Amino acid sequence: MTEEDKSHLAILLPTATVALFSRDQETVEAFQSLESDWRFARVALEVHDGDVETATAKYRSSQTPELLIVQTEDIDSGFTDKLETLGEHCAETTSAIVIGPDNDVNLYRKLVGMGVSDYLVRPIAPPALADDIAETLIEQMGASGSRLIAFMGAKGGVGTTSLVEAVAWNLSTDLKQKTFLLDAAGGWSTLSVGMNFEPSTTIVEAARAASDGDEDSLSRMIHKAHEKLYILSSGGDVMLDDPVDEDRYEALLDYLMALYPVVLVDLSAAPAQLKRLALTKAQRTMLVTSPLLPAVRATRTLLHEIKQLRGDTETSVDIILNMKGIAPKHEVPKTQIKAALEQPISATIDFDPALFVSTESESKKLHLQKGGEVAITELMGPIMDILDIQKAPAAEEKKSVKGVSGLLDKLKSKS
Protein backbone atom coordinates (compact mmCIF):
# COMPACT_ATOMS: atom_id res chain seq x y z
CA MET A 1 0.00 0.00 0.00
CA THR A 2 1.47 3.36 -1.06
CA GLU A 3 1.59 6.43 1.17
CA GLU A 4 -1.29 7.94 -0.83
CA ASP A 5 -3.34 4.77 -0.46
CA LYS A 6 -2.79 4.81 3.31
CA SER A 7 -3.79 8.39 3.98
CA HIS A 8 -7.47 7.49 4.43
CA LEU A 9 -6.18 5.84 7.63
CA ALA A 10 -4.98 9.17 9.06
CA ILE A 11 -7.97 9.70 11.34
CA LEU A 12 -8.71 9.38 15.03
CA LEU A 13 -9.91 5.79 15.26
CA PRO A 14 -13.28 4.96 16.85
CA THR A 15 -13.54 3.74 20.43
CA ALA A 16 -12.65 0.04 20.38
CA THR A 17 -10.77 -2.73 22.16
CA VAL A 18 -8.04 -4.70 20.39
CA ALA A 19 -6.72 -7.87 22.04
CA LEU A 20 -3.45 -9.56 21.05
CA PHE A 21 -2.69 -13.19 21.92
CA SER A 22 1.03 -13.78 21.39
CA ARG A 23 4.11 -15.25 23.03
CA ASP A 24 6.51 -13.40 20.76
CA GLN A 25 8.16 -10.45 22.51
CA GLU A 26 8.91 -8.58 19.28
CA THR A 27 5.25 -8.71 18.25
CA VAL A 28 4.12 -7.64 21.72
CA GLU A 29 6.48 -4.65 21.68
CA ALA A 30 5.30 -3.61 18.21
CA PHE A 31 1.70 -3.82 19.43
CA GLN A 32 2.36 -1.86 22.63
CA SER A 33 4.12 0.89 20.66
CA LEU A 34 0.74 1.81 19.19
CA GLU A 35 -0.09 3.58 22.45
CA SER A 36 2.04 6.49 21.23
CA ASP A 37 0.21 6.68 17.89
CA TRP A 38 -2.29 9.58 18.03
CA ARG A 39 -4.82 7.62 15.97
CA PHE A 40 -5.16 5.06 18.78
CA ALA A 41 -6.05 7.55 21.53
CA ARG A 42 -9.47 5.93 22.02
CA VAL A 43 -8.39 2.34 21.36
CA ALA A 44 -7.79 0.04 24.34
CA LEU A 45 -4.88 -2.33 23.65
CA GLU A 46 -4.86 -5.64 25.54
CA VAL A 47 -1.93 -8.08 25.54
CA HIS A 48 -2.42 -11.73 26.51
CA ASP A 49 0.41 -14.25 26.78
CA GLY A 50 -1.01 -17.10 24.73
CA ASP A 51 -2.33 -18.40 21.42
CA VAL A 52 -5.58 -19.42 19.74
CA GLU A 53 -6.38 -21.94 22.46
CA THR A 54 -5.79 -19.32 25.17
CA ALA A 55 -8.15 -16.97 23.36
CA THR A 56 -10.80 -19.68 23.07
CA ALA A 57 -10.60 -20.42 26.79
CA LYS A 58 -10.91 -16.73 27.66
CA TYR A 59 -13.86 -15.94 25.43
CA ARG A 60 -15.92 -18.94 26.44
CA SER A 61 -16.99 -16.82 29.41
CA SER A 62 -16.24 -13.21 28.46
CA GLN A 63 -17.17 -10.75 25.74
CA THR A 64 -14.94 -10.58 22.68
CA PRO A 65 -13.33 -7.27 21.63
CA GLU A 66 -13.90 -5.39 18.39
CA LEU A 67 -10.65 -6.83 17.01
CA LEU A 68 -8.89 -10.04 17.99
CA ILE A 69 -5.29 -10.71 16.90
CA VAL A 70 -3.91 -14.24 17.29
CA GLN A 71 -0.30 -15.23 16.63
CA THR A 72 0.61 -18.81 15.82
CA GLU A 73 3.71 -20.84 14.95
CA ASP A 74 1.55 -23.70 13.69
CA ILE A 75 -0.23 -23.12 10.40
CA ASP A 76 -1.34 -26.63 9.52
CA SER A 77 -4.94 -27.81 9.35
CA GLY A 78 -5.00 -28.21 13.11
CA PHE A 79 -4.68 -24.45 13.53
CA THR A 80 -7.62 -23.65 11.27
CA ASP A 81 -9.72 -26.18 13.20
CA LYS A 82 -8.81 -24.37 16.42
CA LEU A 83 -9.63 -21.05 14.78
CA GLU A 84 -13.09 -22.32 13.88
CA THR A 85 -13.60 -23.29 17.51
CA LEU A 86 -12.58 -19.78 18.58
CA GLY A 87 -15.05 -18.32 16.09
CA GLU A 88 -17.90 -20.15 17.79
CA HIS A 89 -17.29 -18.05 20.92
CA CYS A 90 -16.89 -14.67 19.18
CA ALA A 91 -19.51 -11.98 18.72
CA GLU A 92 -20.58 -11.35 15.14
CA THR A 93 -19.14 -7.84 15.39
CA THR A 94 -15.62 -9.09 16.18
CA SER A 95 -12.97 -8.96 13.46
CA ALA A 96 -9.83 -11.10 13.44
CA ILE A 97 -6.23 -10.87 12.26
CA VAL A 98 -3.86 -13.85 12.28
CA ILE A 99 -0.07 -13.51 12.57
CA GLY A 100 1.96 -16.47 11.33
CA PRO A 101 5.55 -17.51 10.55
CA ASP A 102 5.40 -18.02 6.77
CA ASN A 103 4.20 -16.16 3.70
CA ASP A 104 1.70 -18.78 2.58
CA VAL A 105 -0.70 -17.64 -0.16
CA ASN A 106 -2.90 -20.71 0.12
CA LEU A 107 -3.24 -20.22 3.88
CA TYR A 108 -4.05 -16.55 3.36
CA ARG A 109 -6.84 -17.43 0.95
CA LYS A 110 -8.19 -20.08 3.28
CA LEU A 111 -8.22 -17.71 6.27
CA VAL A 112 -9.91 -14.96 4.27
CA GLY A 113 -12.47 -17.47 3.10
CA MET A 114 -13.14 -18.30 6.75
CA GLY A 115 -13.77 -14.62 7.51
CA VAL A 116 -10.40 -13.51 8.88
CA SER A 117 -9.65 -9.88 7.97
CA ASP A 118 -5.94 -10.36 7.28
CA TYR A 119 -2.99 -12.70 7.62
CA LEU A 120 0.32 -11.06 8.57
CA VAL A 121 3.80 -12.56 8.55
CA ARG A 122 6.14 -11.84 11.43
CA PRO A 123 8.25 -9.92 12.14
CA ILE A 124 5.91 -6.96 11.72
CA ALA A 125 7.14 -3.37 11.83
CA PRO A 126 5.04 -1.17 14.16
CA PRO A 127 3.89 1.19 11.35
CA ALA A 128 2.66 -1.75 9.26
CA LEU A 129 0.87 -3.28 12.24
CA ALA A 130 -0.72 0.08 13.07
CA ASP A 131 -2.02 0.51 9.52
CA ASP A 132 -3.45 -3.01 9.37
CA ILE A 133 -5.29 -2.55 12.66
CA ALA A 134 -6.52 0.91 11.60
CA GLU A 135 -7.73 -0.47 8.26
CA THR A 136 -9.65 -3.26 9.98
CA LEU A 137 -11.27 -1.01 12.59
CA ILE A 138 -12.28 1.62 10.03
CA GLU A 139 -13.75 -1.00 7.73
CA GLN A 140 -15.63 -2.62 10.59
CA MET A 141 -16.83 0.52 12.37
CA GLY A 142 -17.11 3.09 9.59
CA ALA A 143 -15.67 6.42 8.40
CA SER A 144 -13.37 4.84 5.79
CA GLY A 145 -15.15 6.52 2.91
CA SER A 146 -15.52 10.02 4.37
CA ARG A 147 -13.04 12.88 4.41
CA LEU A 148 -13.26 15.57 7.08
CA ILE A 149 -11.45 18.70 5.95
CA ALA A 150 -11.05 21.51 8.48
CA PHE A 151 -10.63 25.16 7.47
CA MET A 152 -9.10 27.51 10.01
CA GLY A 153 -7.78 31.05 9.81
CA ALA A 154 -4.45 31.91 11.38
CA LYS A 155 -6.21 35.06 12.61
CA GLY A 156 -9.46 36.88 11.97
CA GLY A 157 -10.04 38.64 8.67
CA VAL A 158 -7.98 36.38 6.39
CA GLY A 159 -11.00 35.17 4.40
CA THR A 160 -11.42 31.64 5.70
CA THR A 161 -15.21 31.50 5.49
CA SER A 162 -15.30 32.83 1.92
CA LEU A 163 -12.80 30.17 0.86
CA VAL A 164 -14.59 27.25 2.50
CA GLU A 165 -17.86 28.38 0.90
CA ALA A 166 -16.15 28.49 -2.49
CA VAL A 167 -14.72 25.01 -2.00
CA ALA A 168 -18.14 23.65 -1.00
CA TRP A 169 -19.77 25.03 -4.14
CA ASN A 170 -17.01 23.77 -6.42
CA LEU A 171 -16.93 20.29 -4.92
CA SER A 172 -20.68 19.86 -5.18
CA THR A 173 -21.40 21.49 -8.55
CA ASP A 174 -18.27 21.01 -10.67
CA LEU A 175 -16.84 17.85 -9.13
CA LYS A 176 -20.24 16.30 -8.31
CA GLN A 177 -19.14 15.34 -4.80
CA LYS A 178 -21.84 14.92 -2.16
CA THR A 179 -20.63 17.52 0.33
CA PHE A 180 -21.68 18.71 3.78
CA LEU A 181 -20.68 22.13 5.13
CA LEU A 182 -20.95 23.26 8.73
CA ASP A 183 -19.67 26.13 10.81
CA ALA A 184 -18.49 25.46 14.37
CA ALA A 185 -18.88 29.12 15.37
CA GLY A 186 -22.42 28.86 16.75
CA GLY A 187 -24.02 32.29 16.98
CA TRP A 188 -20.88 33.90 15.55
CA SER A 189 -21.36 32.13 12.22
CA THR A 190 -21.86 34.19 9.06
CA LEU A 191 -22.43 31.13 6.90
CA SER A 192 -26.12 31.91 6.44
CA VAL A 193 -25.25 35.16 4.66
CA GLY A 194 -22.68 33.70 2.30
CA MET A 195 -24.76 30.60 1.52
CA ASN A 196 -28.15 32.38 1.45
CA PHE A 197 -30.25 30.57 4.03
CA GLU A 198 -32.06 31.47 7.24
CA PRO A 199 -30.69 29.78 10.39
CA SER A 200 -33.24 27.32 11.71
CA THR A 201 -31.29 25.67 14.50
CA THR A 202 -28.31 25.90 16.80
CA ILE A 203 -25.12 23.89 17.09
CA VAL A 204 -26.27 22.79 20.54
CA GLU A 205 -29.59 21.44 19.20
CA ALA A 206 -27.94 19.66 16.27
CA ALA A 207 -25.26 18.09 18.45
CA ARG A 208 -27.88 16.96 20.97
CA ALA A 209 -29.95 15.35 18.22
CA ALA A 210 -26.90 13.53 16.85
CA SER A 211 -25.88 12.36 20.32
CA ASP A 212 -29.42 11.08 20.96
CA GLY A 213 -29.67 9.42 17.55
CA ASP A 214 -32.63 11.64 16.61
CA GLU A 215 -32.32 11.45 12.82
CA ASP A 216 -35.74 12.99 12.17
CA SER A 217 -34.84 16.18 14.00
CA LEU A 218 -31.43 16.34 12.34
CA SER A 219 -32.92 15.99 8.88
CA ARG A 220 -35.00 19.11 9.53
CA MET A 221 -31.87 21.05 10.50
CA ILE A 222 -30.17 20.52 7.15
CA HIS A 223 -30.42 23.08 4.35
CA LYS A 224 -30.08 21.65 0.84
CA ALA A 225 -28.28 24.32 -1.16
CA HIS A 226 -27.78 22.18 -4.25
CA GLU A 227 -28.39 18.65 -5.44
CA LYS A 228 -25.11 17.58 -3.80
CA LEU A 229 -24.50 20.35 -1.26
CA TYR A 230 -25.96 20.18 2.24
CA ILE A 231 -25.45 22.72 5.03
CA LEU A 232 -26.21 22.62 8.73
CA SER A 233 -28.60 25.57 9.07
CA SER A 234 -27.15 26.68 12.39
CA GLY A 235 -26.35 30.19 13.51
CA GLY A 236 -29.30 30.76 15.82
CA ASP A 237 -27.19 30.22 18.95
CA VAL A 238 -26.97 32.96 21.58
CA MET A 239 -23.60 34.53 20.86
CA LEU A 240 -22.54 34.87 24.49
CA ASP A 241 -23.69 31.40 25.60
CA ASP A 242 -21.27 28.63 26.46
CA PRO A 243 -20.25 26.44 23.48
CA VAL A 244 -21.63 23.00 22.76
CA ASP A 245 -20.33 20.00 24.72
CA GLU A 246 -17.34 18.42 22.97
CA ASP A 247 -18.63 14.84 23.14
CA ARG A 248 -21.92 15.84 21.56
CA TYR A 249 -20.19 17.85 18.86
CA GLU A 250 -18.05 14.84 18.06
CA ALA A 251 -21.22 12.75 17.79
CA LEU A 252 -22.47 15.27 15.23
CA LEU A 253 -19.28 15.01 13.18
CA ASP A 254 -19.40 11.20 13.34
CA TYR A 255 -23.03 11.23 12.20
CA LEU A 256 -22.25 13.46 9.23
CA MET A 257 -19.16 11.50 8.22
CA ALA A 258 -21.22 8.33 8.08
CA LEU A 259 -23.55 9.92 5.50
CA TYR A 260 -21.46 12.34 3.44
CA PRO A 261 -18.27 11.52 1.49
CA VAL A 262 -16.86 15.01 2.09
CA VAL A 263 -17.47 17.05 5.25
CA LEU A 264 -16.09 20.60 5.44
CA VAL A 265 -15.97 22.35 8.80
CA ASP A 266 -15.29 26.07 9.19
CA LEU A 267 -13.33 26.64 12.41
CA SER A 268 -12.52 30.30 11.82
CA ALA A 269 -14.64 31.59 14.74
CA ALA A 270 -15.07 28.37 16.71
CA PRO A 271 -14.21 28.07 20.41
CA ALA A 272 -10.83 26.52 21.19
CA GLN A 273 -12.17 23.17 22.41
CA LEU A 274 -14.09 22.56 19.19
CA LYS A 275 -11.07 23.56 17.14
CA ARG A 276 -8.95 20.99 18.98
CA LEU A 277 -11.57 18.30 18.47
CA ALA A 278 -12.04 18.93 14.75
CA LEU A 279 -8.31 19.31 14.10
CA THR A 280 -7.71 15.95 15.76
CA LYS A 281 -10.39 14.19 13.70
CA ALA A 282 -9.71 15.85 10.35
CA GLN A 283 -7.77 14.06 7.66
CA ARG A 284 -6.50 17.43 6.49
CA THR A 285 -6.51 21.04 7.67
CA MET A 286 -6.48 24.04 5.37
CA LEU A 287 -4.81 26.81 7.37
CA VAL A 288 -5.60 30.18 5.81
CA THR A 289 -3.20 33.05 6.33
CA SER A 290 -2.19 36.36 4.75
CA PRO A 291 1.24 37.76 3.85
CA LEU A 292 1.17 40.25 6.72
CA LEU A 293 3.50 39.63 9.65
CA PRO A 294 0.87 39.09 12.41
CA ALA A 295 -0.81 36.35 10.36
CA VAL A 296 2.50 34.70 9.45
CA ARG A 297 3.58 34.57 13.08
CA ALA A 298 0.24 33.15 14.15
CA THR A 299 0.49 30.55 11.38
CA ARG A 300 3.89 29.40 12.59
CA THR A 301 2.60 29.00 16.14
CA LEU A 302 -0.52 27.14 15.01
CA LEU A 303 1.47 24.74 12.85
CA HIS A 304 3.55 23.79 15.87
CA GLU A 305 0.49 23.36 18.09
CA ILE A 306 -1.40 21.26 15.53
CA LYS A 307 1.59 18.99 15.10
CA GLN A 308 1.81 18.54 18.87
CA LEU A 309 -1.94 17.99 19.16
CA ARG A 310 -2.00 15.24 16.55
CA GLY A 311 1.42 13.77 17.26
CA ASP A 312 2.16 14.01 13.55
CA THR A 313 5.59 13.09 12.26
CA GLU A 314 4.60 14.78 9.00
CA THR A 315 2.40 17.81 8.58
CA SER A 316 -1.34 17.33 8.10
CA VAL A 317 -1.81 20.99 7.19
CA ASP A 318 -1.98 22.81 3.85
CA ILE A 319 -1.06 26.49 3.95
CA ILE A 320 -3.38 28.74 1.93
CA LEU A 321 -1.81 32.16 1.41
CA ASN A 322 -4.77 34.48 0.81
CA MET A 323 -4.88 38.22 0.06
CA LYS A 324 -1.50 38.39 -1.63
CA GLY A 325 -1.05 42.01 -2.69
CA ILE A 326 -3.22 43.54 0.03
CA ALA A 327 -0.34 45.81 1.14
CA PRO A 328 2.77 45.13 -0.98
CA LYS A 329 5.08 47.40 1.00
CA HIS A 330 4.22 45.66 4.25
CA GLU A 331 4.00 42.03 3.13
CA VAL A 332 6.43 39.31 4.12
CA PRO A 333 7.97 37.90 0.91
CA LYS A 334 6.68 34.47 -0.05
CA THR A 335 10.14 32.92 0.17
CA GLN A 336 10.51 34.18 3.74
CA ILE A 337 7.07 32.85 4.67
CA LYS A 338 8.01 29.39 3.39
CA ALA A 339 11.27 29.51 5.31
CA ALA A 340 9.58 30.66 8.52
CA LEU A 341 6.89 27.96 8.30
CA GLU A 342 9.35 25.28 7.18
CA GLN A 343 6.89 23.91 4.66
CA PRO A 344 5.65 24.87 1.20
CA ILE A 345 2.62 27.03 0.51
CA SER A 346 -0.09 24.91 -1.09
CA ALA A 347 -2.05 27.73 -2.75
CA THR A 348 -1.65 31.47 -3.23
CA ILE A 349 -4.68 33.67 -3.91
CA ASP A 350 -4.39 37.30 -4.96
CA PHE A 351 -6.18 40.08 -3.09
CA ASP A 352 -9.40 41.00 -4.91
CA PRO A 353 -11.73 42.84 -2.53
CA ALA A 354 -14.58 43.33 -5.01
CA LEU A 355 -14.63 39.63 -5.86
CA PHE A 356 -14.59 38.32 -2.31
CA VAL A 357 -16.92 40.93 -0.81
CA SER A 358 -19.57 40.10 -3.41
CA THR A 359 -19.35 36.38 -2.71
CA GLU A 360 -19.51 36.89 1.06
CA SER A 361 -22.15 39.61 1.24
CA GLU A 362 -24.33 38.82 -1.78
CA SER A 363 -24.28 35.00 -1.70
CA LYS A 364 -22.51 34.81 -5.06
CA LYS A 365 -20.49 31.79 -6.14
CA LEU A 366 -16.79 32.53 -6.42
CA HIS A 367 -16.13 30.27 -9.40
CA LEU A 368 -18.88 31.97 -11.44
CA GLN A 369 -17.58 35.53 -10.90
CA LYS A 370 -15.17 37.42 -13.12
CA GLY A 371 -11.70 36.59 -11.84
CA GLY A 372 -13.07 33.91 -9.56
CA GLU A 373 -12.11 31.03 -11.82
CA VAL A 374 -8.41 31.75 -11.34
CA ALA A 375 -8.80 31.90 -7.57
CA ILE A 376 -10.84 28.70 -7.33
CA THR A 377 -8.43 26.81 -9.60
CA GLU A 378 -5.56 27.73 -7.30
CA LEU A 379 -7.56 26.90 -4.19
CA MET A 380 -8.82 23.55 -5.48
CA GLY A 381 -5.31 22.27 -6.22
CA PRO A 382 -4.62 20.99 -2.69
CA ILE A 383 -8.28 19.99 -2.26
CA MET A 384 -8.08 17.74 -5.32
CA ASP A 385 -4.89 16.23 -3.92
CA ILE A 386 -6.72 15.45 -0.69
CA LEU A 387 -9.61 13.83 -2.55
CA ASP A 388 -7.25 11.69 -4.59
CA ILE A 389 -5.30 10.70 -1.49
CA GLN A 390 -8.36 9.98 0.57
CA LYS A 391 -10.01 7.61 -1.86
CA ALA A 392 -10.10 4.26 -0.12
CA PRO A 393 -8.07 1.53 -1.87
CA ALA A 394 -9.95 -0.69 -4.28
CA ALA A 395 -11.56 -3.62 -2.58
CA GLU A 396 -9.20 -6.54 -2.32
CA GLU A 397 -9.96 -10.21 -2.01
CA LYS A 398 -9.82 -10.04 1.77
CA LYS A 399 -12.60 -7.44 1.87
CA SER A 400 -15.22 -9.88 0.59
CA VAL A 401 -15.94 -11.27 4.07
CA LYS A 402 -15.53 -9.18 7.19
CA GLY A 403 -13.91 -10.47 10.35
CA VAL A 404 -14.99 -13.25 12.62
CA SER A 405 -18.59 -12.46 11.73
CA GLY A 406 -17.71 -13.95 8.36
CA LEU A 407 -16.23 -16.93 10.15
CA LEU A 408 -19.43 -17.36 12.11
CA ASP A 409 -21.44 -17.19 8.91
CA LYS A 410 -19.30 -19.94 7.42
CA LEU A 411 -19.79 -22.10 10.48
CA LYS A 412 -23.54 -21.50 10.45
CA SER A 413 -23.74 -22.51 6.80
CA LYS A 414 -22.27 -25.90 7.70
CA SER A 415 -24.90 -26.63 10.33
N, C-alpha and C positions, 0 to 999 in steps of 0.2 A: 504494500500500500504506500503510495507516494505521500509527500507532505501535504499536497493539495487535497488528496483523497481523505486524509486524516483530519482535516481541519473542522469537519462537522462534529468531531469529538471534543472540540475545545469549548465545552460548556460545563457549568456546575451540574454535576450528576444528581439525579433524584435521590431522595432518602431511601436507603436500601441496606441490607446486610449481605455481606459476601463471606462465605466460610471456606477456608482452605484446609484440606486434609493431606498432609505431606510429612514425610520423615527426612526430607532433603533440606539441609540447612541453607543451601544457596537459594533454593526456591522460596523458602520461608523468608529469608532476608529481602529478596526481591519484592515479595508480597507486602512485607511490613514497610518497605520504603514508600509505598503509595500513600502513607499517612501525611507525607510532606507535599503531595501533589494537590494543588488547590481544587482540582475538579472533584476530589474525593472528600471534601469537607463534611458532607452529610452522609457518607458511606461508612458503616461500621464494618471493620475488618476483623474477622475471627480466625485464629490459627489453632488447628487441632493436630496433635502428633498422632498420625494414623493413616489409614488407607480407605479403600472402598468399604471394607468390612466394618471398620471403625465408624464410618459415616452411617452405614446401615443400622448398626446397633444404637447409635445416638438418636436417629430420627424415627426409630420405632415408637418412641415415647415423647418426642418433642417436635415443635414446628420447624419446617425447613426454611432456609433463608431465600432471598430473591435469587441469589446465585450461589451455586455449589461447585467448588473446584476440587477435583480428586486427582492425586498423583499416584501413578503405579509404575512398578518395574516389570510387571507381568502383563503382557498384551496378548496372551493366547485366548482361546475360546472360553477358558475358565473365568477370565476377567469380565468379558461381556455378559456372562451369565450372572456374575455378582452385581454388575451394573444394573441389570434388569431387576434384580432383587431390591437394590437401592431405590430404583424408580417407583416400585410399588409403595414406598413409604414417603414419597415426595408429593408436595402440593402441586397442582397443575400449573401454578404460576411460577414455579421454580425452574430456572435455567441451569444448565450444567456445562462445565468445561473439563476436559480430561487432559492431564499432562502425562506424557509417556517418554520412553527412552529412545525410540526409533522413529525415523521419518517413514511411516508406512502408509502409502496411499490407500491400499485396500482397507486397512483398519480405519483410516479417516472416513472413508465412504460408509463403512459399516456403522460407525458411531453416529455420523450425521443422519443416516437412515433410521437409527434408533431414537433420534431426537436430541442428541448432544449438540450444543451450539458450536463448539470448536474442539479440535485436538491440537495441542501444542507439544513441541519437542523440547525437552530440557537440554542444556541450560537456557533459561529465558532471561533476556535483559529486562530490567525494570520498566523502561519505556514501552517495550513491546507488550509486556504483561498488562501495563496500565491501559494501553489502547485496546487490547482484546477485551478486558473487563468492561471498559467504558462502552465499547461497541455493543456488547451483549446487554448491558443494562439499558442503554438508550433504545435498542431495538425492542426489548421486552417492555419497557415502561414508558416509551414515547419520547417526543421532541427531536427525533433524528431528522425529520424532514423540515423543520422550521428553523429560520434564522432570525435571531433577535439582534437588531442593529441599533445601538444607542447613539444619539446625537447630543453633544454637550458643547457649550461655549466656554472658552477659556475665561471669559468675563462677559458681562452684559454688553449688549449693543454690537455684537460681531455678526449678527444675521443668522443665527442658528435656526430659528423657527422658520424663516423664509426658505432656507435650504432644505430642511427636512420636508416641508410641504412640497417643494419642487420635486424632490426625489420620490415622494409618495405618488404624485401625479404621473411622473414618467414611468415608474415601475408598473403602475396599474394600466395606463393607457397605451403606452408605446411597447412595453415589454410583456404586457398581458399577464403580469404576476398578480395573483390574489394577495392583496396587501392590507395590513391593518396599521393604522396610525393612532397613537395616543400621546397625550401630554401629561407628564407627571407633576405639573405645576399647580394642580387644583384650581383655586379661584384666581390665581395669577396667570392662568393660561390665556393666550390670545388666539388660540387655534381656531376658535369659532369665527373670528373675523377673516382670517386668511383662507379658510376652507368654506366659508359661507353657510354656516348652520347656526341654529339657536341652541345653546346648551340646555339639555333636558335632564341632566343628572349631575352627580358629583363623583369624584374619585372614591370617596368613602362609601357611597352607596354601591358603586360598581364593584369595588373590592369585596364588600360584604356579600354581595350576591354571588360572586365567584367562589368565595370561601364557603358559602352555604350550599353551593351547587345549584343555585336558583337560575337555571338557564332561561326560563321564560322572562324573568325580570331583566336579565342581561341583554337578551335579544331586543328589548325595547329601548335600551340605552345606546344602541349602535346606529349611527347615521351612515347610510349608504350614499356615498358621494358619486360613485361610478359603478359600473358593472362589476369591477374587480377592486374597488377601493372602499374600505370600511373605516369609520372613525368613531372612537368613543366620544359621545357627545357630552363630555364633561365640561366643567368650567363654572358650574353653579355653586361651587364651594364658597363658604365664607372665607374671605382672604386672610383674616387674622386668626382663624381657627387652627388647632393643632393638626398636623398632617395625618394621613391615613396610617394605620398600623402596618408595619413592614411585612408581617406574615400574610396578612390579607392581600396586600399589594402583590406579593409574590404569587399568591393563588390566582390573582387576576392575570398576571403575565403567563403563568402556566396554562391557564384556561385558553388564552388567546393563541399561544404557541401550538396548542393541540389542534387548532382549527385553521390557522392561517400560515401559509408557507413563509411569508415575510412579515415580521412585526417590527415597526419603527417606533421608537420611544424618544420623545423630545424631553431632555433633562435640563434644558437651559435655565429654567426657573424653579426646578424641583428642590425640595428640602434635601439636606445632605444625606440623610439615612436612605432615602429612595434612590439617590444617585449611586450610593455604594452598592445597594442591592442590584440595580439594573446593570451597573458596570461589571459586577461579578458574574451575572448570568449571561451577558451579551457575548455573542461570538465575535463581534467587532464593535469598536467605538470610533465614531467620526468626531474628532475634536476640532472644533472650529475656532480659528484665531484670526487676528489681523496683523499687519506688519508694524503696528505701533508697539513701542517698548513695553508698556504695562501688560498688553495681551501676550507678548512673547514670553515675558517672565512668568506670568501665570501658567502658560502652556508648559513651560519646562517643569514647574512644580507639580502640575497635575500629571504629567507623564510619569514622573517618579512615584507619585502616590498611587496611580492606577497599577503600575507594575508591582508595587509592594502589596496592594490589595489583592491582586490576582495571583501573585507568586509567579508571574510570567518570566520565563527565561528569554523569550523573545517578545517584542511589542505586539499588543493586540489593538493598537490604535493607529488610525490614519489621520494625518494632519491635513486639514483643509484651510488653506490660507485665503481668506476672504478679504474683500475691500482693498485689494492691491491698487495703489494710486490715490488713496483717500487723502494723503498729505505727503507728497513725495519728499519734501525737505526733511520730514521728521520720521520717515520710515526706516526700519532696520532692513538692510539689504538682505535679499533672499539667501545668499550664500552664508551670511552670518547667522540667520535664523536656523538654517540646516545644521550649522556647526554647533550652535547653542543647544539645539534639541537632540543632537546626535542621532538623527534619523531623517530620511528624505521627506519632502513635502509631497503628499499624494495628489493634491489638486490645488491650482491657483486660480482665483476668480477675480476679475478686475472690478474696481469700484464703479458702480453704475446706479446712482441714487434714484433716478427716474424709473428705471426698470424694477428695482427691488421694492420701492415704495408702492408702486402700482400693484404688484403681486400681493404685498402684505395688507394693504389698506383697501383694495378694491376686489379682492378675491380672484385675481387674474392668474392664469397658469404661466409660469416662467417660460416653459419651453415653447409657448405659442406667441410670445412677445418679441418685438424687434430687438435683436441682440441677445435674447434669452437662449437661443439655440446654442450659441457658443458657450455660454455659462453652464448650461445643463450637460453639454457634451463633456466638458472638463470635470464637472462634479460627478457624473455617472461613471467615469473611468474606474475609480476604486470600488464603487458599488458593484459594477459588473464583475470585477475581480472577486469580490466577496461572494457573489451569487455563484460564480463558477466554482470557487473553492468549496462552498458549502453544499454543493449538490452531493447527496449521499452516494457512495459507490454503487455501481450496478449490482443487482442481487446476484449473489454467488450461490453455488450448489448448497452450501450449508444453511442458507437462509430459508430453504423450502420447508423446514420443520423447526419449530422454535422450542429449544430447551427440553427439560425433563417432561414438560407437558406433552411434547411430541412423543417422548418415550412412553408415557402413560397411555397415549392414544394407541401406540403400537401394541402395547401389552393388552389393552382392552379388545383390540381387533382379533387377538388370538383366542380370547375366551368365548 
